[in-house]
Amino acid sequence: MINIRSYQSSDLEFITELMTDLGYPSSIQAMETRMRSIELNPDYYTFVAIVDGFIVGMIGIRELLNYEISAHVTQISLMVIKKDYQKRGIGTALLLFIEDWARQKGSNILYLTSGIKEDRVNAHKFYKKLGFEITGYRFTKDIVLQQ
């Protein structure tokens, strides 16, 4: 059985491991700093998926307003399932949980972004299977901070 609950600070070690599975290795200290900042922002929410007492997945979301449309939007900022637990319904459970959560909050759009890396092809198929559509591109640019 899959249980989903809000992130707790005692989950830090487990979600740090999940970030490595997603391809973003991090130290516990760096992740703790990030999570502290995220927890202070009232528009951000983090949930974990638990199977047999172990955290095996997480999803991070944020509520957004838009300039271009009058809609309440929930963005999935991050979703990761522990590699050994993929293809067991955990990702589906997390996305359906968030869809219901967003609906209860009054969101009428749910969206996510995903990289175009080769290892994300299966994830893209999964999102399409759950009704997500490709609607655009994401452009990024690293900027150098002046010291």
DOVEX-503022 format. One line per field, with one value per atom (N, C-alpha, C): atom name; residue number from 0; x, y, z. Coordinates in steps of 0.05 Angstrom, whole numbers, always signed. Layout:
<pamars>
atom: [CA | ...]
n: [NUM | ...]
u: [X | ...]
v: [Y | ...]
w: [Z | ...]
</pamars>
This chain:
<pamars>
atom: [N | CA | C | N | CA | C | N | CA | C | N | CA | C | N | CA | C | N | CA | C | N | CA | C | N | CA | C | N | CA | C | N | CA | C | N | CA | C | N | CA | C | N | CA | C | N | CA | C | N | CA | C | N | CA | C | N | CA | C | N | CA | C | N | CA | C | N | CA | C | N | CA | C | N | CA | C | N | CA | C | N | CA | C | N | CA | C | N | CA | C | N | CA | C | N | CA | C | N | CA | C | N | CA | C | N | CA | C | N | CA | C | N | CA | C | N | CA | C | N | CA | C | N | CA | C | N | CA | C | N | CA | C | N | CA | C | N | CA | C | N | CA | C | N | CA | C | N | CA | C | N | CA | C | N | CA | C | N | CA | C | N | CA | C | N | CA | C | N | CA | C | N | CA | C | N | CA | C | N | CA | C | N | CA | C | N | CA | C | N | CA | C | N | CA | C | N | CA | C | N | CA | C | N | CA | C | N | CA | C | N | CA | C | N | CA | C | N | CA | C | N | CA | C | N | CA | C | N | CA | C | N | CA | C | N | CA | C | N | CA | C | N | CA | C | N | CA | C | N | CA | C | N | CA | C | N | CA | C | N | CA | C | N | CA | C | N | CA | C | N | CA | C | N | CA | C | N | CA | C | N | CA | C | N | CA | C | N | CA | C | N | CA | C | N | CA | C | N | CA | C | N | CA | C | N | CA | C | N | CA | C | N | CA | C | N | CA | C | N | CA | C | N | CA | C | N | CA | C | N | CA | C | N | CA | C | N | CA | C | N | CA | C | N | CA | C | N | CA | C | N | CA | C | N | CA | C | N | CA | C | N | CA | C | N | CA | C | N | CA | C | N | CA | C | N | CA | C | N | CA | C | N | CA | C | N | CA | C | N | CA | C | N | CA | C | N | CA | C | N | CA | C | N | CA | C | N | CA | C | N | CA | C | N | CA | C | N | CA | C | N | CA | C | N | CA | C | N | CA | C | N | CA | C | N | CA | C | N | CA | C | N | CA | C | N | CA | C | N | CA | C | N | CA | C | N | CA | C | N | CA | C | N | CA | C | N | CA | C | N | CA | C | N | CA | C | N | CA | C | N | CA | C | N | CA | C | N | CA | C | N | CA | C | N | CA | C | N | CA | C | N | CA | C | N | CA | C | N | CA | C | N | CA | C]
n: [0 | 0 | 0 | 1 | 1 | 1 | 2 | 2 | 2 | 3 | 3 | 3 | 4 | 4 | 4 | 5 | 5 | 5 | 6 | 6 | 6 | 7 | 7 | 7 | 8 | 8 | 8 | 9 | 9 | 9 | 10 | 10 | 10 | 11 | 11 | 11 | 12 | 12 | 12 | 13 | 13 | 13 | 14 | 14 | 14 | 15 | 15 | 15 | 16 | 16 | 16 | 17 | 17 | 17 | 18 | 18 | 18 | 19 | 19 | 19 | 20 | 20 | 20 | 21 | 21 | 21 | 22 | 22 | 22 | 23 | 23 | 23 | 24 | 24 | 24 | 25 | 25 | 25 | 26 | 26 | 26 | 27 | 27 | 27 | 28 | 28 | 28 | 29 | 29 | 29 | 30 | 30 | 30 | 31 | 31 | 31 | 32 | 32 | 32 | 33 | 33 | 33 | 34 | 34 | 34 | 35 | 35 | 35 | 36 | 36 | 36 | 37 | 37 | 37 | 38 | 38 | 38 | 39 | 39 | 39 | 40 | 40 | 40 | 41 | 41 | 41 | 42 | 42 | 42 | 43 | 43 | 43 | 44 | 44 | 44 | 45 | 45 | 45 | 46 | 46 | 46 | 47 | 47 | 47 | 48 | 48 | 48 | 49 | 49 | 49 | 50 | 50 | 50 | 51 | 51 | 51 | 52 | 52 | 52 | 53 | 53 | 53 | 54 | 54 | 54 | 55 | 55 | 55 | 56 | 56 | 56 | 57 | 57 | 57 | 58 | 58 | 58 | 59 | 59 | 59 | 60 | 60 | 60 | 61 | 61 | 61 | 62 | 62 | 62 | 63 | 63 | 63 | 64 | 64 | 64 | 65 | 65 | 65 | 66 | 66 | 66 | 67 | 67 | 67 | 68 | 68 | 68 | 69 | 69 | 69 | 70 | 70 | 70 | 71 | 71 | 71 | 72 | 72 | 72 | 73 | 73 | 73 | 74 | 74 | 74 | 75 | 75 | 75 | 76 | 76 | 76 | 77 | 77 | 77 | 78 | 78 | 78 | 79 | 79 | 79 | 80 | 80 | 80 | 81 | 81 | 81 | 82 | 82 | 82 | 83 | 83 | 83 | 84 | 84 | 84 | 85 | 85 | 85 | 86 | 86 | 86 | 87 | 87 | 87 | 88 | 88 | 88 | 89 | 89 | 89 | 90 | 90 | 90 | 91 | 91 | 91 | 92 | 92 | 92 | 93 | 93 | 93 | 94 | 94 | 94 | 95 | 95 | 95 | 96 | 96 | 96 | 97 | 97 | 97 | 98 | 98 | 98 | 99 | 99 | 99 | 100 | 100 | 100 | 101 | 101 | 101 | 102 | 102 | 102 | 103 | 103 | 103 | 104 | 104 | 104 | 105 | 105 | 105 | 106 | 106 | 106 | 107 | 107 | 107 | 108 | 108 | 108 | 109 | 109 | 109 | 110 | 110 | 110 | 111 | 111 | 111 | 112 | 112 | 112 | 113 | 113 | 113 | 114 | 114 | 114 | 115 | 115 | 115 | 116 | 116 | 116 | 117 | 117 | 117 | 118 | 118 | 118 | 119 | 119 | 119 | 120 | 120 | 120 | 121 | 121 | 121 | 122 | 122 | 122 | 123 | 123 | 123 | 124 | 124 | 124 | 125 | 125 | 125 | 126 | 126 | 126 | 127 | 127 | 127 | 128 | 128 | 128 | 129 | 129 | 129 | 130 | 130 | 130 | 131 | 131 | 131 | 132 | 132 | 132 | 133 | 133 | 133 | 134 | 134 | 134 | 135 | 135 | 135 | 136 | 136 | 136 | 137 | 137 | 137 | 138 | 138 | 138 | 139 | 139 | 139 | 140 | 140 | 140 | 141 | 141 | 141 | 142 | 142 | 142 | 143 | 143 | 143 | 144 | 144 | 144 | 145 | 145 | 145 | 146 | 146 | 146]
u: [+17 | +0 | +18 | +9 | +24 | +11 | +26 | +16 | +30 | +15 | +26 | +21 | +41 | +38 | +57 | +53 | +70 | +98 | +117 | +146 | +149 | +167 | +175 | +205 | +216 | +245 | +260 | +248 | +261 | +264 | +251 | +253 | +278 | +293 | +315 | +334 | +344 | +364 | +352 | +327 | +314 | +310 | +302 | +297 | +324 | +345 | +371 | +380 | +374 | +380 | +364 | +338 | +321 | +331 | +343 | +354 | +376 | +392 | +413 | +400 | +378 | +364 | +354 | +347 | +337 | +360 | +384 | +407 | +419 | +411 | +421 | +432 | +456 | +468 | +472 | +467 | +468 | +477 | +489 | +496 | +471 | +471 | +448 | +447 | +470 | +471 | +459 | +466 | +455 | +425 | +417 | +388 | +373 | +385 | +372 | +367 | +387 | +385 | +363 | +362 | +341 | +313 | +310 | +284 | +275 | +294 | +286 | +275 | +287 | +277 | +250 | +247 | +222 | +199 | +205 | +185 | +176 | +193 | +186 | +168 | +166 | +150 | +122 | +101 | +74 | +62 | +74 | +64 | +76 | +94 | +108 | +98 | +96 | +87 | +104 | +111 | +127 | +113 | +109 | +97 | +115 | +114 | +130 | +111 | +120 | +106 | +121 | +105 | +117 | +105 | +123 | +115 | +130 | +116 | +128 | +145 | +137 | +152 | +176 | +181 | +204 | +194 | +208 | +203 | +214 | +197 | +206 | +200 | +188 | +183 | +176 | +179 | +171 | +161 | +145 | +135 | +135 | +145 | +145 | +128 | +110 | +93 | +93 | +83 | +79 | +55 | +42 | +18 | +27 | +16 | +25 | +2 | +7 | -11 | +1 | -15 | -5 | -13 | +4 | -1 | -20 | -16 | -29 | -57 | -64 | -91 | -101 | -127 | -140 | -144 | -124 | -125 | -108 | -117 | -101 | -86 | -60 | -42 | -27 | -25 | -7 | +15 | +40 | +62 | +76 | +80 | +97 | +125 | +140 | +168 | +187 | +179 | +197 | +181 | +188 | +177 | +198 | +202 | +222 | +213 | +218 | +212 | +238 | +243 | +267 | +269 | +292 | +295 | +284 | +289 | +280 | +250 | +236 | +207 | +192 | +206 | +192 | +175 | +155 | +136 | +120 | +114 | +97 | +73 | +67 | +43 | +48 | +72 | +78 | +76 | +87 | +86 | +57 | +42 | +13 | -1 | +4 | -9 | -2 | +23 | +31 | +17 | +17 | +5 | -26 | -39 | -68 | -73 | -56 | -59 | -57 | -37 | -33 | -55 | -65 | -87 | -112 | -117 | -140 | -134 | -110 | -102 | -106 | -96 | -98 | -128 | -144 | -172 | -185 | -179 | -190 | -181 | -157 | -147 | -157 | -172 | -184 | -167 | -146 | -130 | -145 | -143 | -156 | -135 | -109 | -88 | -66 | -57 | -35 | -13 | +11 | +32 | +58 | +76 | +103 | +122 | +147 | +168 | +186 | +199 | +216 | +239 | +262 | +285 | +283 | +299 | +299 | +321 | +331 | +352 | +341 | +359 | +352 | +339 | +348 | +338 | +310 | +299 | +272 | +250 | +258 | +239 | +215 | +221 | +200 | +182 | +194 | +178 | +159 | +168 | +151 | +127 | +132 | +110 | +90 | +101 | +84 | +66 | +77 | +61 | +39 | +46 | +26 | +3 | +11 | -9 | -28 | -19 | -37 | -51 | -49 | -65 | -50 | -24 | -9 | -2 | -2 | +5 | +29 | +45 | +67 | +56 | +61 | +50 | +70 | +96 | +115 | +144 | +161 | +189 | +196 | +218 | +229 | +257 | +263 | +290 | +303 | +328 | +343 | +369 | +380 | +406 | +419 | +443 | +458 | +468 | +466 | +477 | +499 | +519 | +542 | +537 | +539 | +535 | +561 | +558 | +582 | +590 | +616 | +626 | +637]
v: [-24 | +0 | +25 | +45 | +70 | +91 | +102 | +124 | +150 | +171 | +197 | +217 | +231 | +251 | +275 | +296 | +320 | +313 | +326 | +324 | +333 | +319 | +327 | +329 | +346 | +349 | +323 | +304 | +278 | +262 | +271 | +257 | +265 | +284 | +297 | +277 | +258 | +239 | +223 | +215 | +199 | +216 | +241 | +257 | +265 | +267 | +272 | +249 | +225 | +201 | +201 | +209 | +211 | +230 | +252 | +272 | +260 | +242 | +228 | +210 | +196 | +180 | +197 | +222 | +239 | +251 | +247 | +257 | +283 | +290 | +315 | +308 | +295 | +288 | +313 | +310 | +333 | +323 | +341 | +334 | +339 | +327 | +331 | +360 | +373 | +401 | +419 | +414 | +431 | +426 | +402 | +396 | +408 | +407 | +419 | +449 | +463 | +491 | +497 | +481 | +484 | +479 | +457 | +451 | +472 | +483 | +504 | +528 | +536 | +558 | +551 | +527 | +519 | +519 | +508 | +507 | +535 | +555 | +582 | +596 | +585 | +597 | +584 | +600 | +589 | +578 | +583 | +573 | +546 | +535 | +510 | +488 | +464 | +441 | +417 | +400 | +376 | +352 | +331 | +307 | +283 | +263 | +239 | +215 | +195 | +169 | +149 | +134 | +114 | +86 | +67 | +39 | +22 | +6 | -11 | +4 | +28 | +45 | +60 | +57 | +71 | +93 | +115 | +136 | +128 | +125 | +115 | +135 | +158 | +178 | +205 | +225 | +252 | +269 | +289 | +307 | +335 | +354 | +382 | +399 | +415 | +432 | +460 | +478 | +506 | +517 | +535 | +548 | +573 | +579 | +602 | +618 | +644 | +661 | +667 | +674 | +679 | +707 | +719 | +744 | +740 | +718 | +715 | +703 | +689 | +677 | +680 | +680 | +681 | +652 | +641 | +613 | +609 | +591 | +583 | +558 | +560 | +539 | +526 | +500 | +484 | +473 | +479 | +469 | +446 | +424 | +403 | +410 | +418 | +427 | +403 | +382 | +359 | +334 | +312 | +286 | +265 | +249 | +228 | +203 | +180 | +154 | +139 | +127 | +111 | +90 | +87 | +70 | +42 | +30 | +3 | +1 | +23 | +23 | +35 | +41 | +52 | +30 | +39 | +21 | +4 | +15 | +1 | +17 | +38 | +54 | +78 | +81 | +103 | +130 | +133 | +158 | +165 | +145 | +150 | +159 | +145 | +153 | +181 | +189 | +216 | +237 | +232 | +251 | +253 | +231 | +232 | +246 | +241 | +255 | +286 | +294 | +323 | +334 | +319 | +329 | +334 | +316 | +319 | +343 | +344 | +366 | +393 | +395 | +420 | +427 | +408 | +413 | +424 | +412 | +422 | +451 | +458 | +485 | +505 | +495 | +513 | +516 | +499 | +501 | +488 | +502 | +490 | +483 | +486 | +477 | +464 | +441 | +427 | +424 | +433 | +430 | +423 | +413 | +406 | +411 | +413 | +415 | +391 | +383 | +360 | +364 | +356 | +359 | +342 | +348 | +332 | +312 | +304 | +284 | +257 | +241 | +214 | +197 | +200 | +184 | +193 | +213 | +223 | +214 | +199 | +191 | +175 | +156 | +141 | +158 | +177 | +196 | +211 | +220 | +235 | +218 | +193 | +175 | +172 | +170 | +167 | +191 | +215 | +240 | +241 | +234 | +234 | +214 | +191 | +170 | +180 | +198 | +209 | +235 | +241 | +264 | +290 | +291 | +315 | +318 | +343 | +349 | +366 | +363 | +381 | +407 | +429 | +455 | +476 | +470 | +491 | +482 | +502 | +498 | +513 | +504 | +519 | +527 | +552 | +563 | +571 | +564 | +572 | +584 | +601 | +613 | +617 | +607 | +611 | +640 | +654 | +681 | +681 | +697 | +698 | +721 | +714 | +734 | +750 | +776 | +792 | +791 | +789 | +788 | +813]
w: [+0 | +0 | +0 | -15 | -17 | +0 | +19 | +35 | +27 | +25 | +18 | +40 | +48 | +70 | +64 | +79 | +77 | +86 | +74 | +82 | +111 | +125 | +152 | +152 | +169 | +170 | +175 | +188 | +193 | +168 | +146 | +120 | +104 | +114 | +99 | +87 | +102 | +91 | +68 | +70 | +49 | +23 | +26 | +2 | -11 | +5 | -6 | -24 | -15 | -32 | -57 | -55 | -79 | -100 | -90 | -109 | -126 | -114 | -129 | -150 | -143 | -163 | -186 | -181 | -202 | -219 | -209 | -225 | -214 | -189 | -177 | -149 | -149 | -123 | -106 | -80 | -62 | -34 | -20 | +8 | +26 | +49 | +67 | +75 | +80 | +88 | +66 | +41 | +19 | +16 | +19 | +17 | +40 | +63 | +87 | +83 | +72 | +66 | +46 | +25 | +5 | +17 | +32 | +43 | +63 | +78 | +97 | +82 | +60 | +44 | +32 | +22 | +10 | +31 | +54 | +75 | +85 | +82 | +90 | +69 | +45 | +24 | +25 | +31 | +34 | +8 | -15 | -40 | -48 | -32 | -39 | -19 | -31 | -15 | -24 | -5 | -11 | +2 | -14 | -4 | -9 | +8 | +4 | +2 | -14 | -16 | +0 | +16 | +34 | +28 | +25 | +21 | +41 | +56 | +77 | +96 | +103 | +122 | +111 | +85 | +72 | +53 | +53 | +34 | +8 | -12 | -38 | -61 | -54 | -74 | -61 | -77 | -68 | -91 | -85 | -105 | -92 | -106 | -97 | -116 | -104 | -121 | -111 | -128 | -120 | -134 | -120 | -131 | -145 | -169 | -185 | -194 | -198 | -212 | -240 | -259 | -286 | -295 | -311 | -324 | -348 | -362 | -388 | -387 | -365 | -363 | -335 | -332 | -305 | -296 | -285 | -277 | -252 | -235 | -212 | -221 | -220 | -231 | -209 | -210 | -192 | -210 | -204 | -219 | -203 | -216 | -204 | -210 | -189 | -192 | -193 | -180 | -178 | -171 | -184 | -177 | -181 | -161 | -164 | -149 | -161 | -148 | -147 | -124 | -120 | -142 | -154 | -178 | -174 | -151 | -145 | -143 | -141 | -137 | -161 | -183 | -206 | -219 | -234 | -248 | -229 | -205 | -185 | -178 | -193 | -187 | -169 | -160 | -140 | -154 | -177 | -192 | -198 | -207 | -213 | -187 | -165 | -140 | -132 | -135 | -128 | -146 | -172 | -190 | -186 | -181 | -176 | -149 | -130 | -104 | -108 | -124 | -129 | -145 | -165 | -181 | -163 | -145 | -126 | -107 | -97 | -79 | -93 | -118 | -133 | -138 | -145 | -150 | -124 | -101 | -76 | -70 | -79 | -74 | -95 | -115 | -135 | -160 | -163 | -187 | -210 | -233 | -257 | -278 | -272 | -289 | -272 | -281 | -269 | -290 | -284 | -304 | -292 | -309 | -300 | -323 | -316 | -336 | -333 | -354 | -353 | -373 | -366 | -383 | -408 | -428 | -453 | -454 | -431 | -429 | -438 | -448 | -458 | -436 | -411 | -390 | -380 | -393 | -385 | -405 | -426 | -447 | -434 | -417 | -405 | -387 | -373 | -357 | -375 | -398 | -416 | -426 | -432 | -440 | -417 | -392 | -369 | -365 | -368 | -365 | -386 | -411 | -432 | -426 | -416 | -409 | -388 | -370 | -349 | -358 | -384 | -394 | -398 | -391 | -396 | -425 | -435 | -463 | -464 | -485 | -490 | -501 | -488 | -496 | -502 | -499 | -505 | -499 | -498 | -492 | -467 | -455 | -432 | -440 | -437 | -443 | -417 | -414 | -390 | -398 | -380 | -385 | -357 | -355 | -330 | -331 | -308 | -306 | -285 | -291 | -273 | -253 | -227 | -207 | -203 | -201 | -197 | -167 | -163 | -135 | -126]
</pamars>
